[in-house]
Amino acid sequence: IVSLVATDVKWNELKVHKNRWALSVQGTLRPARKPGAKDPSGLPVGVKYEYQESLIIANQIATKLTPNSYHVALKGVQMPLPGATEQQREQSRRELLTMFISEYGKMK
């Protein structure tokens, strides 16, 4: 388990369909470890690392705190999309979604 602390998080949602939202989350992640502990990543400061494209399926729980603020929790799974080209990743995306929908339907 990797435990991270997020700061300066900006969460943007855009309703793109009746039951679909586009989501963008940006912020700073820091390992939740003791000060002075060695950086396990081995990457030098300033290096930009782009993760492989992934499909994220999650449950979002929002609790209204005040008229203008919410506490948000997101819990789910992240699945890397195999494929070297956009076309291969699109095929992987479709296969994973089809598998998820099939399995989700069995749980109901």
N, C-alpha and C positions, 0 to 999 in steps of 0.2 A: 504494500500500500504506500502510495506517495501522498503525503499531506502537504498542501500548498495554502498559503495565505494570499488572498487577492486584495489589492489596494487600487485606488484611482480607477474603479471600474465604471465603464460607460455602457449601458444596456439600451439598445435601440430595437424596437419592434415596429413592424409595418404590416398592417392587415392587407394581404394580397388576394384573399378569397374569403368566402363566408366562414370557413373553418380552417383557414391557413394563414400563418404569420411568417414573415421573413424576420430573422433574428440576427443581430450583430452584437457581439460582446467583446469589448476591448479593456485591457487593464494590465496591471503589473502583478506577476505571480512570483512569490518567494517561497522557498521550502520552509516548512515549519520545523526548524531545527535550532539548536542552541547557537547563540552568537559566537562567531569565531570558528564554527565547524567548517570543515573542508567542503568545497563545492564538488558534488559528485558528478556533475555534468562533464567536466573537463574542457568545456568551451571557454575561450577567452572572452572577456568583456567586449561588447560591441558587435559580436558575430550575430548575423541574422540567420536564424534557423527556421526553415519552413517545413512544417509537418506534412506528411502525406495527406492527401485529401481523405476525409473520413465522413461517414454517415453517423450522426448523433441522434439517438432516439431517447427522449427523456420525459419524465413527469415533472411539471412545473407546479409548485405550490406557492401561491402569493398570499400573504397575510397583510391586510390593510392596517397600518399603524396609526396614521393620521389622515385627514382628508386629502393630503398630497404625497403620502409616502407609503411604501410597501416593503416588507421583508420578503425576499424571493429565495426559494430553494429549488435547485434543479438536480434531479437524480435520475441517472439512466446509464446507457451504454454508448461507447464510441467504437465504431468498427472501421478500420482502415479499408479503403477501396483499392483493391489490386488493379493493376493495369498501367502501362507506360504511356498510353495515349488517352486523350479525352474520350474518344469513342469506347475504348476498353473500360474506362472508369464509369462511363454512363451505363454500360452493360452490367458492370458489377453493382452499381447503384440500384438498377432495376431488379436484379436477382435478389439482392439483400432485402429490398422493400417487399418483394413478392413473398419471400420466405417469412419475413416478419409478419405480414398481414395474414398469411396462412396460419402461423403459430398463434397469433393473437386471437384469431377467430376461434381456435380450439379452446382457449381459456374462458371464453364467455359462456 
